[in-house]
């Protein structure tokens, strides 16, 4: 008799269906078909959104609502739900929902995918589409008093934003008891508080010392990034802006998100040598990002600035020094170009390789210090183990990705599952932890630094031996790019914080008609109430720190 525990029942993966099979599955709900470069598109009635998405999720296995894009045409409004599978993100579907020009109303997807809550609020805020059956349809990036919808065709940019004085009344009122005479207390955390990691306002309701409810008030750093990109040319003017989304860590990773979408849209093939350089640079950015995440998390949890935070900044600086040698910049790199990179490795190459190898050789000892000081610290363990719990199915419903998802045991990484660059040629592992708590998300980031170091080392080995005559850093790209009219694409990369995606639609000119940024931090931040409710205020701060958000990317 075997004493081994029986293996849990794991549902068999759903086989990939052809576009015609999916159309047959959706039946009469489909009123038209489109072909996006990344996925088949199904045009459905605006009152059938929940039925269609439920069918695709439950019967076809499309369990990841990656992004929601809203836009306006001359004759209609349109919402696009970009669906993928966590088990295989190369299987994609676009659900296109047209809405009437005069009365743009569409059924909400929120009852099927929780992540649609914020995405649809943003679509309402910026474009002006109403979503029927949405639990809380109001503005999210702009103040409630804002006049008009900035991405709508009829928006008047010169219209003064004049509102009654009461709309701008000071929200900090004198202490008073509410009408319902409850024992709960309302607490403002942020937007000017170091623990919020930027200008984030948390509207927190406390029941005693426990968090009864928390609502994220975002938009303080909204800078019209999507509209700026829609006014820039594909070839030259968009690329400097991605550095400014996640401005503290992931510049090259951001640039790669745009580069991948634009290169696939224009059918540009990047030289292999440039792909290796891109991969190396991206992983240096990932290490820099995780060092800052780990240092600030320890600072949030038990306030150690002198040792842990400064140790993390020290190692982040080493990565940034190498990136500065490579790109000429420390923060806003602007190093990628469509078709490759702007220039080759710095000369003398041997010094660059030696400096990078020295950094990689020192990393194991540094990581051992972090485990001693952080993950092995009894105080931090008490504060983070079994707090901020995010079950895997909840994480999936919110569209959580990156270390947040992998800390909940979700084995999802676009570098492996939807390969790009040179990742599929290298030996490395995707890191997951099953604890689903604040501690697990910390461990994922520390272990991912080790994997990034393995990738960088292999890239250095390749670059050292690369024949000089084959060191092509850029493809031959036309000076002006004008993709065919009405070409649509959604492409994503694995950023330091999760899935960073770009949707673009062309109108036949050298500028995109619609440019949509899928921010991993935007979706990850949505999970905060699930992690914090029922916990204490210090646990709320730890949960927020474990998400590793940056408001420039949340607000865009």
N, C-alpha and C positions, 0 to 999 in steps of 0.2 A: 504494500500500500504506500503510495507516494505521500510524503509529508509536505510537499510543495503546495503553496497556495495556488488555486486556480487563477488563470489569467482573466482579467476583467474583459467583459464583452466590449469589443471595439467595433463601431459600425463600419461596414465596408465602404471604401470610398466610392462615390457616385461616378460612374463612367462619364466621359465627356460626350455631350450630345451635339449633334450637328445643328447648324442654324435652322434647318427645316424641322428637325425634331423638336427644338425649343418652340418654334412657331406653332407646331401642332399641339404641344403641351399647353400653350397659353390660349389657344383656341380663338374665340371671337373677340377676346380682349384686344388682339392685335389688329390695328387698322392701317398699318403701313410698315415698310421695312426700310432701314438705312444701312449703310456700310461704313463704319468708322475704321480707321486704319488699325486700331487695336482690338476691335470687337464688332460683332454684329449688333445692329441697333434695331429695337422693336418699338414702333410708335404705338402707343396705347391711349385709350380714352382717359380723360382726367379724373373720372370717377371710379377707375379700376386699379388705382395704384396699389392699394393694400392687397387685393386679390392676386395681382400679378407678382408682386414682390414676395408674398407668402408662398406662392406656387414655386417660384424660382428658388427660394430658400429651402423649403421643406422637401420638394420633390426633385429638384435638380442640383441641390448642394451649393448654391451660391449664397454663402453665409457671411460674406464680408461686403458691406456697403462702404466702399472706399471713399467715395466723394459724391457730392451733389452739386451740379452746375446749373445755374439759372442764367437765361439770356433773353434778349428781346429781338425779334425780327420785325420787318415792316408789317406783316400780316398776323403775327401771333407772338405770344410769350412761350417759353419752353423751359422745362426742367429735365435734366438728364441725371439718372441714377446710375452710377458706375459700379457694377457689381463684379466681385471676384470670389474665388474660393480660397479659404485659408490653407486648404490642403494642396492647392495648385493654382497660384495666382495668374498663371498664363491662360487659364480659362476665364474669359471675361465676357460680360454682356452689358450693353448700354440700353437702359429703358428710357425712352424718350416720351415725355408727356407734354403735348401742346396745350396751351390755354388760350382762351378767347382774348383778342386784342383789347376789347372794351371792358371786359370783366374777367381779369386773369385769376381764375380760381382753379385749384387742383387739390386732389385728395392728399392728405399727409401720409408719409411713410413711417411716422414715428411709432405707431403701434406694432410695426414689424421689426424695425431697426431703431433702437434708442438713439443711435448717433444722428439720425435724421432730425432730431429736435433742434440742435444748434445750426445744422447746415440749412434747414428750411427757414429758420429765423434770419440767417444771413441773407438768403435769397429774397425774403420779404423786405428786409432792411435796405439792401442795395439795389435790387431790381424791381420789386413791387409786386411779386406774386403772392396771392393769398393761399394758404393751405388749410383746407377744410379738415376738421377733426384733429387739428394740432392742439396739444394740451396747453400751450403758452405762447401764442404767436404775437410777438412784439419785437421791437428792435433789439439788436444785440451788440453791434459795433458802434452805432451812432446813438446820441441821446434821444430819448423819446420825443423831445420837442423839435427834432430835426424836420425841416420842411422838404418833402420830395424824396425821391429815390435816386442816388447818384449815378447808377449805371443804367438808368432808363433813358430811352432815346429823347424824351421830352424834358429831361432835367435841365433846369436853368442854373448854371454855375454862378451867375451874377446875382441871383436872387438873395436878398439879405435874409439872414437867419434871425429874424426878429420874433421873439416869443414873449408872452406875458411874464411879468416879474415872478409870479408864483411858480412858473416852470423852473426857474433858477433859484428857488429859495434854498437857504442853507439846510442840507439834510441833517446836520448835527443839531438836533433839538435838545431842549432841556430834558432832564430825566423825568419820565412820567410813566404812569401805569396805563396799559392799553385798555380798550373798552371791554375786552373779554375777561379781564381781571385774572389772567393766568399767572403761573409762576415762572414762565419762560422769560429770558432776557435777550434783547437784541444787541449784538456786538459787531461793530465795524472793525474789520482787520484789513489794513491797507486803505487806499492804494499806495501810501508812502510808508511802507514798513519793510525792513530788510528781509523778513521771512517770506514775503510774497514774491521775491525774485523779480521785481520789476513793478510796473504800475498796474497791479491787480487789486481789485477791491472785493473782499469776501464778505458778503452779507450773512452773518452767522447768527443763528438762533440757538440759545443755550437753555437746556432744562437742567437746572442745578449746575453741575460742572461738565455735563455731557452735551455733545453737539446734537441738537434735534434736527437742524436743517442748515444747509450752507448753499449759497448761491454765488456763483462767480460773476462779477460785473466786469466785463472786458471792454476793449475798444479805446482805451486811453492812448494807445500807441498806434492807432489806425492811421496809415499814411497813404492810402489809395494806391498800394503797390500794383494791384491788378490793372487799374486804369492807366498807371504810368507805363506798364509793359504794353498795353494796347496802343499806346501812342509812340512806341519805339519800334524800330526796324528789327526784323529777325536777325539780320546778319551782324549788326554792330551795337545797336543801342540798348538791347535788353540785358545782355550778359553782365554788365556791372551791377545790376540791381539785386540778383539773388543773394549776393554776399550780405545784404542788409536785412534779409528776413531773419535768419538765425545769426545775428551779428556777433555773437560772442564765441562761436566755436566752429561752425560747420560750413565755412565759406565755400570750399571746393565741393562739398557734398551738395550744397544748394545749386551751385553752378552746373553740376552734373545732371540734376533733375531737369533743368531747362535744356541743356545740351542734348540729353537723350530724346526728349520730346521733339525738339526742332530737327535733330539729325534724322530721326525716323520719319518725320513729316516730309522732309526734303530728300529722303533717300540718300543720305551722306554716309559713306563708310569710313570709319576712323582707322588710321593706320595702327597696326598691332603695337608698335613701339610707343606711340602716344597713349594707347590704352594701358600699358604697363605703368607709365608715368602717372596717369590719372589715378589708377588704383593705389599706387604708393601714396600719392598726395592725399587722397580721400581717407586712407586709414590713419595717416598722421593727424588729420583733422578729427577723426573719431577719437583717437587717444586724447587729444587736447580737450575735446568736449567732455569725455568721461572723467578726466582729471578734475575739471571744474565742477562737474556734477557731484563727484564723490566728496570733494573738499567742502562745497557749500552744504551738502547734506549733513556732514559731520558737524559743521558749524551750526546748522539749524537744530540738530538733535541734542548736542550737549556743549555747544558754545566754545569749542576749542579752536581758537584762532591762531595762536602762536605756533603750535606744532602741526596739526593735521592740515588745516587750510593752507598754510604757507608751504608745507611739503608738497601738497597737490599743485599749488601755483608754481612751485619750483620745477616740477616735472612737466607741467604744461608749457612753461617757458622754453624748456629744451625742445619740445616738439615745435613750438612757434619759431624758434631760431632756425630750425631746419626748413620750415615752410618759408621763412623770410629769405633764406638762401635760394630756395627754389623759385619763388614767385616775385620777390622784391618787396612784398608787403607782409605785415604782421596780422592784419585783421580783414581788410577788404581786398582779397587777393586778385580778383579779376584775371585769373590765369588761364581758364579754359577758353577755347574758341570753338565755334562750330567746326567740326572736322578734326579737332585735336587740341593742342595746347599752344600757348603764345610763343614759348621758346624752350630750348633744350635744357638739360641739367647744367648747373653752373660749372664753370671751369675754375680751377682744375678739378675734374671729375673725381679723382682719387681722394681729394680732401673731403668732398661732399659725401662719398661713400664711407670714408673713415668716421666722419662726424656722426653719420646716421647709425653706423654699426656700434659706435661707442654708446649712443643713446639706448639702442636695443639691448646691449650687454648689461647696462645698469638697471634696466627695467625689472628683471626678476627680483633683485634685492629690494628695490623700491616697493614693489607690490607686496613683498613679504612684510615690509614695515607697515604698509596700509592694513594688511590683515591683522597684524599685531595691535595696531592702534585703533582700528575701526571695527572690522568684522569680529575680531576676537575680544572686543571690549565688552565687559559685562553690562555696563550701563546702557550702551547702545543696543545690545541684544534685548535687554528688558524693554527698551523703548520701541523697538522695531519688529521683533518677532511676534506674530499674531496680531499686529495692528495694521490698519490700512489694508484689510483683506479685500482682494478683487478676484472673485472666482472666474475661471476661464470663459464660461459661457456669457457672463456679464461683460467681460472685457471684449469679447467678440461682438456683442450687440452694440457696444459703444464705438466700435471701429478702432479700438486701442491697438497700437503696433509698437515695434521697437522693444527696448528693454522692459517697458511696462507690460506688454503682452507676453514676452518671453519669461518674465518673472512670475507669470501666472501659468507657466507650463505650455504656452502656445508656441509650437515649433514653426515659426514663420519668419523668414528672412529673405528679402528680395534678392540679395546678392547670390544666394544659392537657388531660390525657387523660381526666380525670373531673371536669369543671369544676364549681366551686362559687363562691360569693361573686360578685365582679365580674370575675374574671380573664379570662373568655372575651370580654369587651367591650374589653379593653385590648391594647396593642401591646407585646409583649415576647417574648423568645426563651428556650428551654430550653438550658442550657449543658451540653455534654458534652466530654470529653477521651478520647482513645483510648490514652493511655500505660499505663493500668491500674496505675500505681504511686503511691507516696506523693506524688510531685511533681504528678501529674495531679489528685489529690484536692485539693491546695492550690490549683491553678489554677482548679478548678471553683468553689471558695468565693469566691475573689477576683473572678471574673467574674460570679458570681451577685449579688454586692453591686451591680454596675453595673445588672443587670437589675431588682433590687429598687428601685433609685433611679428607674429609668424608670417603674415601676409607681406608686410613691409620687407622682411628679411629675404623672402623669396623674390620679390620684385628687384631688390638690390642685386641679388645674384644674377638675375636675368639681364639687368641693365649693364652690369659690369662686362658681361661677355657679348653684348650685342654688337654685331659688325658695324663699323663706322659708316659704311656706304648704305646701310639699311635703316639709319636713324631718321626716319621720316616723322616729323612732329605734327604735320597738318595735311589733311586731304586737300585736293584742289576744289575749293568751294567758290561758286560764282560770287561776284561782288554784291549782287542784289538777289535776294531770294523771294520768289513770288509763287508759293504753292498754289495748286489749282483751287479754284473757287469752291467753297463749302467742304473743303477737306477738314476732317475732325480727328483728333487723336487725344488719348490720355496715356501718359507714361509716368512711371514712378521709379525712384531709387530708394535704397535703404539708407536714410539719413541717420545721424547719431541718435536722434530721438524717435525714429520710426519711419513710416512710409511717407516720403515727400513726393507728391505727384503734381503734374502739370497737365491741364486740359487746354488745348488750343483749337480754335476754329479759324480757318483762313477765308478771306473774301476776294482772293485773287490779287491783292496788293502786297506790298512789302511789309505790311504791319498786320498783326493778328486782329481779327474782328472780335474775338473773345479770348481772354487769357485768365484762367482760373488756377489758383494755387491751393493744393490740398496740403494743409499744414498738419504734421503729426501731433504737434503740441495742442492744436485746436481740438482734435478728437480726444487726445489723452486727458486733457483738463476736464472734459465732460464727466469723467469717471469719478471726480473728487467726492461728490455727495455719497456715492456708493461706498467709498472707502472710509469716509469720515463720520457718517451719521452713527450715533451711539458711542463714539469714541470721545476722549477728552480733548481739550483745546491743544495741548502739546502734541497729541497724536495727529490732529488735523494738520499742524505745521509739518510734522514728519511726513505725512502722506503727500502733502503738496511738494515738499522737497524731493520725495522719491519719484515724482513725475518728471522732474528736470525740465520744466517748461522755460521758454524764453518768450516774452510778450511781443517782441518784434515779429515773431513767426505766428503767434496766436492772432494778433490783430491785423498784421500785414498792412 
